[in-house]
Amino acid sequence: MSEEKLVQYCSPTLAGIKTGSLFSCKYENGNIMREYFRSYNRRLRSKGIRLLPLQYRNGRALVYVYRPSMLSLDMSNAETCEILRSLGYSTEMPERCITHLMKRLSECKDFPHEIGLFLGYPPEDVRGFILNKAGGYKCVGCWKVYGNAEKAKILFEKYRKCTDIYTEQLALGKSVEILVASESSFMN
């Protein structure tokens, strides 16, 4: 798992403008992959970032990169809690929600669409996606939008610009540790 992959898929999360990001990467040795996670978590924990393998399957790891403080804030939203409770989640602790999501990933035949709530997607869009079976959306970008399309388009552009800037800075030799925004810079 490379810094390039982290920047390519997770820049908005690293910058503190998005709760979480998700990507899949190949691995050959589970022990080496787990050491990558430990190493990144040691290096980025002080900046408020966590990396977590949600699933290992067929030589690929599904990687969740997130900001626990932002996830806690998202999980305090009433509509988010309502959606998660309707799917069997206990919403008192975000960590338990992540554990339940991992269980659903391993047990569900289909991808659990509530995962958008763990990535910072608006609850109305996650609910719309679930209820409309992915059809009838207003626009599409990082996710399918059922609510405020104009607000979403602005956010999609913000995420794109962030990724462009982070990619450029990484190519100029800056490390991920340098690029990651500390929590204090955006949580005030």
C-alpha positions as a printed Julia matrix, in Angstrom:
188×3 Matrix{Float64}:
   0.0     0.0     0.0
   1.64    3.18   -1.17
   1.46    6.84   -0.27
   0.36    7.44   -3.88
  -2.71    5.25   -3.33
  -3.55    7.03   -0.07
  -3.36   10.4    -1.8
  -5.24    9.23   -4.9
  -8.21    7.9    -2.96
  -8.12    9.72    0.38
  -6.94   13.31   -0.1
 -10.19   14.96    1.1
 -10.08   12.83    4.26
  -6.39   13.56    4.78
  -7.16   17.27    4.38
  -9.97   17.14    6.95
 -12.8    18.04    4.55
 -14.33   14.55    4.4
 -15.02   12.01    7.15
 -13.73    8.9     5.44
 -12.52    7.3     2.26
 -12.5     3.78    0.95
 -10.31    1.94   -1.51
  -9.23   -1.56   -2.38
  -5.65   -2.7    -2.75
  -3.89   -5.95   -3.55
  -1.81   -7.76   -0.99
   0.16  -10.97   -1.08
   0.99  -11.44    2.56
  -1.53  -10.67    5.3
   1.19  -10.15    7.93
   2.97   -7.57    5.78
  -0.34   -5.83    5.07
  -1.19   -5.68    8.77
   2.25   -4.16    9.42
   1.5    -1.47    6.8
  -1.66   -0.6     8.74
   0.19   -0.49   12.05
   2.91    1.7    10.54
   0.5     4.18    8.94
  -1.6     4.34   12.1
   1.48    5.1    14.22
   2.55    7.81   11.78
  -0.87    9.45   11.33
  -2.65    8.96   14.66
  -1.43   12.27   16.06
  -3.08   14.02   13.11
  -6.43   12.31   13.77
  -6.32    9.73   10.95
  -6.97    5.98   11.2
  -6.54    3.26    8.6
  -8.56    0.11    9.05
  -8.93   -2.99    6.9
 -12.67   -3.58    6.7
 -12.28   -6.8     4.78
  -9.7    -9.16    3.31
 -10.94  -11.15    0.34
  -9.36  -12.79   -2.71
  -5.98  -11.14   -2.21
  -7.48   -7.66   -1.78
  -7.97   -5.51    1.29
 -10.86   -3.05    1.53
  -9.24   -0.1     3.31
 -11.17    2.47    5.33
  -9.28    5.7     6.03
 -11.18    7.98    8.39
 -11.15   10.66   11.02
 -12.72    9.27   14.24
 -13.65   12.76   15.47
 -15.56   13.53   12.28
 -17.22   10.1    12.31
 -18.42   10.75   15.88
 -19.89   14.05   14.77
 -21.59   12.41   11.76
 -22.97    9.65   13.98
 -24.66   12.25   16.18
 -26.97   13.21   13.29
 -30.53   11.99   13.97
 -31.19   10.88   10.37
 -27.89    8.97   10.28
 -28.77    7.18   13.53
 -32.26    6.36   12.24
 -30.87    4.78    9.06
 -28.26    2.79   10.95
 -30.68    1.6    13.65
 -33.1     0.4    10.96
 -30.26   -1.83    9.71
 -29.45   -3.27   13.15
 -26.65   -0.93   14.22
 -26.2     0.22   17.8
 -25.31    3.89   17.34
 -23.98    4.8    20.78
 -20.35    4.25   19.77
 -18.91    4.79   16.28
 -16.39    1.98   16.85
 -19.25   -0.48   17.35
 -20.83    0.81   14.15
 -17.6     0.08   12.28
 -17.5    -3.43   13.76
 -21.11   -3.97   12.66
 -20.27   -2.66    9.18
 -17.41   -5.18    8.96
 -19.82   -7.94    9.91
 -22.3    -6.8     7.26
 -19.55   -6.71    4.65
 -18.68  -10.33    5.42
 -22.29  -11.56    5.6
 -24.18   -9.57    2.96
 -24.43  -10.78   -0.58
 -24.72   -7.17   -1.74
 -22.52   -4.26   -0.71
 -24.06   -2.55    2.37
 -25.08    0.85    1.02
 -25.11    2.48    4.44
 -21.32    2.58    4.07
 -21.84    6.07    2.61
 -22.64    7.27    6.13
 -19.13    6.22    7.19
 -17.66    8.24    4.33
 -19.42   11.5     5.15
 -22.14   11.3     2.51
 -25.35   13.19    3.39
 -27.88   10.91    5.09
 -30.62   12.02    2.67
 -28.49   10.78   -0.23
 -27.72    7.45    1.45
 -31.42    6.96    2.24
 -32.35    7.95   -1.33
 -29.87    5.46   -2.76
 -31.22    2.64   -0.58
 -34.91    3.44   -1.22
 -34.56    4.1    -4.95
 -32.29    1.11   -5.58
 -29.66    3.49   -7.04
 -32.07    5.03   -9.58
 -33.85    8.37   -9.77
 -30.92   10.48   -8.57
 -30.45   14.2    -9.36
 -26.73   14.05  -10.17
 -23.72   11.83   -9.65
 -20.17   12.56   -8.57
 -18.45   10.88   -5.63
 -21.9     9.46   -4.83
 -25.42    9.57   -6.24
 -27.25   12.67   -5.04
 -30.93   12.62   -4.08
 -30.96   15.79   -1.99
 -29.18   19.09   -2.6
 -27.51   18.68   -6.0
 -25.94   22.15   -6.1
 -24.31   21.74   -2.7
 -23.05   18.29   -3.73
 -21.55   19.59   -6.99
 -19.61   22.24   -5.06
 -18.33   19.55   -2.69
 -17.36   17.22   -5.55
 -15.3    20.03   -7.09
 -13.69   20.78   -3.72
 -12.71   17.1    -3.37
 -11.3    17.05   -6.92
  -9.2    20.17   -6.33
  -7.95   18.79   -3.03
  -6.86   15.54   -4.69
  -5.11   17.48   -7.47
  -3.2    19.6    -4.94
  -2.23   16.62   -2.77
  -1.12   14.61   -5.83
   1.04   17.51   -6.99
   2.57   18.01   -3.55
   3.35   14.31   -3.18
   5.04   14.35   -6.61
   7.14   17.3    -5.39
   8.44   15.11   -2.57
   6.21   15.95    0.38
   5.35   12.97    2.57
   1.86   11.97    3.62
   2.69   13.0     7.19
   3.4    16.53    5.98
   0.27   16.65    3.78
  -2.19   15.44    6.44
  -3.99   18.31    8.14
  -3.89   18.11   11.9
  -7.27   17.93   13.57
  -6.8    21.24   15.34
  -6.62   23.02   11.98
 -10.22   22.22   11.02
 -12.15   21.07   14.11
 -12.4    24.51   15.74
